[in-house]
Amino acid sequence: MKTALVFGATGFIGSHLLRDLLDSPDYSRIVAVARKPLAVSHPKLTVLIGDLASLPALKPQLVADEIFIALGTTRKHTPDEAEYYKIDHDYPLLAAEIAKANGARSVFLVTAVGANAGSGVFYLRTKGEVERDILSLDFEHTHIFRPSMILGARDEDRPRERLIIAIWGVLNPLLLGPADRYRGLAGNDIAHAIAKAARHQTEKVRTYHWKEMTALLRT
């Protein structure tokens, strides 16, 4: 059985993903790196308290077959672009570098639809740059997940986001053909798709949009 290393386990997608990995018979151990203790406990689970600054000191403990990265922030929580970049680019990249150096063979990275290192939009450029730089590490398998609107109820009260999600629910059926990549998908379904992708690793590099993720959910 495998060991999984998870970053972002307190987030909306990451919390669902952690539960899926803990429930999977494919893994004997899950190591989650978080800034604070998790509300979940499990015989398979080891929680390491850390962040970007303390990650190098944790390196000896970051040994796994696969690394799952669902890190990210919002402009509301992190308005400073330099700090935002550290969380959305530098932290995922350092985590992947350490895991690769410690023998990890596969990386699963959550970014966003439209990610492009050449974009003039800061958010999309940051997501594209982290994809580019993690791809350059040359894992045996690199899986990149690009969700659009992430649907589902969150613990945090976000009235504006609830309104956008409601609108997206109406728009979803209208997004057809090439536009279907902009369809919203529930956070737990994205997590399920990531966990299923880990069971079907054949290609060296694969990128998943709405269509590919929903196809995984049907397997």
Secondary structure by P-SEA (a helix, b strand, c coil): cbbbbbcccccaaaaaaaaaaaacccccbbbbbcccccccccccbbbbbccccccccccccccccbbbbbccccccccccaaaaaaaacaaaaaaaaaaaaacccbbbbbbbcccccccccaaaaaaaaaaaaaaaccccbbbbbbbcccccccccccaaaaaaaaaaaaacccccccccccccccaaaaaaaaaaaaacccccbbbbcaaaaaaaaac
